[in-house]
């Protein structure tokens, strides 16, 4: 089965209505092994907190997001196995390390990264030829969903 690395910009769409939600949900319905670095969990928590603080979701919804997000993944990869690689990528790209954990995970697992962050998708090509990033808006076409 094909692995896909999923970042928080895609995963949040599984639980909250946002643009490109149908494309994100298609990834769940297909037979991919969805993986992410463990940094995804606090990032999703932060997104839920922001949405609740802005009144976009209520407290119950924010807690539901936190409780359910892990169930979507086949594997959550420990960030300590990627720290050196993520740091090298961050330094090379002059980009925050948080995003670079997703790139490091994609490199380590030789799996495409699917992201709704177009800037991150563009940066992925600078990491190495072995890192492929697929913008969520193109996922249906590229992955044949």
C-alpha positions as CSV (number, residue, x, y, z in Angstrom):
1,X,0.0,0.0,0.0
2,X,1.3,3.5,-0.8
3,X,2.2,5.8,2.0
4,X,1.4,9.5,1.9
5,X,2.7,12.1,4.4
6,X,-0.1,14.4,5.4
7,X,0.5,17.8,7.0
8,X,-1.8,19.7,9.4
9,X,-3.1,21.9,6.6
10,X,-4.7,18.9,5.1
11,X,-5.6,16.9,8.2
12,X,-7.7,19.8,9.7
13,X,-10.0,19.7,6.7
14,X,-11.1,16.2,7.7
15,X,-12.8,17.6,10.8
16,X,-13.6,21.2,9.9
17,X,-15.3,22.5,6.8
18,X,-12.7,24.5,4.8
19,X,-11.8,25.0,1.2
20,X,-10.6,21.8,-0.5
21,X,-12.3,19.6,2.1
22,X,-13.6,17.2,-0.5
23,X,-10.1,16.7,-1.8
24,X,-8.8,16.1,1.7
25,X,-11.5,13.6,2.5
26,X,-10.8,11.7,-0.7
27,X,-7.4,10.9,0.7
28,X,-9.0,9.2,3.7
29,X,-11.4,7.2,1.5
30,X,-8.7,5.8,-0.7
31,X,-6.4,2.9,0.3
32,X,-3.3,5.0,1.2
33,X,-1.4,4.5,4.4
34,X,-1.5,8.0,5.9
35,X,1.4,9.0,8.0
36,X,2.7,12.2,9.7
37,X,5.4,13.3,12.0
38,X,4.2,13.6,15.6
39,X,4.4,17.4,15.4
40,X,1.1,17.2,13.6
41,X,-0.7,16.6,16.8
42,X,0.2,19.9,18.6
43,X,-0.2,21.7,15.3
44,X,-3.8,20.4,14.9
45,X,-4.4,21.4,18.6
46,X,-3.1,24.9,17.8
47,X,-5.4,25.2,14.8
48,X,-8.4,24.0,16.9
49,X,-7.5,26.5,19.6
50,X,-7.3,29.4,17.1
51,X,-10.6,28.4,15.4
52,X,-12.3,28.2,18.8
53,X,-10.9,31.5,19.9
54,X,-12.1,33.2,16.7
55,X,-15.6,31.7,17.3
56,X,-15.4,29.5,14.2
57,X,-16.0,26.3,16.3
58,X,-17.2,25.7,19.8
59,X,-15.3,24.1,22.7
60,X,-16.9,20.7,22.1
61,X,-15.8,20.7,18.4
62,X,-12.2,21.7,19.4
63,X,-12.0,18.9,21.8
64,X,-13.4,16.5,19.3
65,X,-10.7,17.5,16.8
66,X,-8.0,16.8,19.4
67,X,-9.5,13.4,20.3
68,X,-10.1,12.2,16.8
69,X,-7.2,13.3,14.7
70,X,-4.9,10.4,15.5
71,X,-7.4,7.8,14.3
72,X,-7.0,9.0,10.7
73,X,-3.4,7.9,10.5
74,X,-1.8,4.5,9.9
75,X,1.3,5.8,11.7
76,X,2.5,8.9,13.6
77,X,6.3,9.0,13.2
78,X,8.3,10.2,16.2
79,X,10.0,13.5,15.5
80,X,13.2,12.5,17.3
81,X,13.9,10.1,14.4
82,X,13.9,13.1,12.0
83,X,15.3,16.0,14.0
84,X,18.7,16.1,12.3
85,X,17.2,15.9,8.9
86,X,14.5,18.5,9.6
87,X,17.1,20.9,11.1
88,X,19.3,20.5,8.0
89,X,16.4,21.2,5.7
90,X,15.3,24.2,7.8
91,X,18.8,25.7,7.7
92,X,19.2,25.1,4.0
93,X,15.8,26.5,3.1
94,X,15.8,29.2,5.8
95,X,12.3,28.0,6.7
96,X,10.7,27.2,10.1
97,X,11.6,23.7,11.3
98,X,7.9,22.8,11.9
99,X,7.2,22.5,8.2
100,X,10.6,20.9,7.6
101,X,9.5,17.9,9.8
102,X,7.0,17.0,7.1
103,X,9.6,17.3,4.4
104,X,12.0,15.2,6.5
105,X,9.3,12.6,7.0
106,X,8.6,12.5,3.2
107,X,12.4,12.1,2.5
108,X,12.8,9.4,5.2
109,X,9.9,7.3,4.1
110,X,10.3,8.0,0.4
111,X,6.6,9.0,0.3
112,X,4.9,12.0,-1.3
113,X,3.8,14.9,1.0
114,X,0.3,16.2,0.5
115,X,-0.1,19.7,1.7
116,X,-2.6,22.6,1.3
117,X,0.3,25.0,1.9
118,X,1.4,25.9,-1.6
119,X,4.6,27.6,-0.3
120,X,5.7,24.4,1.4
121,X,4.9,22.4,-1.8
122,X,7.1,24.7,-3.8
123,X,9.9,24.5,-1.2
124,X,9.8,20.7,-1.3
125,X,11.4,20.6,-4.7
126,X,14.4,22.4,-3.2
127,X,15.0,19.7,-0.6
128,X,16.1,16.9,-3.0
129,X,14.8,15.1,-6.0
130,X,13.6,12.3,-3.7
131,X,11.0,14.6,-2.0
132,X,7.7,15.0,-3.8
133,X,5.1,17.4,-2.6
134,X,1.6,17.4,-4.0
135,X,-0.5,20.5,-3.5
136,X,-3.9,19.3,-2.1
137,X,-5.7,21.1,-5.0
138,X,-3.9,18.8,-7.4
139,X,-4.2,15.6,-5.4
140,X,-7.2,14.1,-7.2
141,X,-5.4,14.5,-10.6
142,X,-1.9,13.4,-9.5
143,X,-3.0,10.5,-7.3
144,X,-5.9,9.4,-9.5
145,X,-8.5,9.9,-6.7
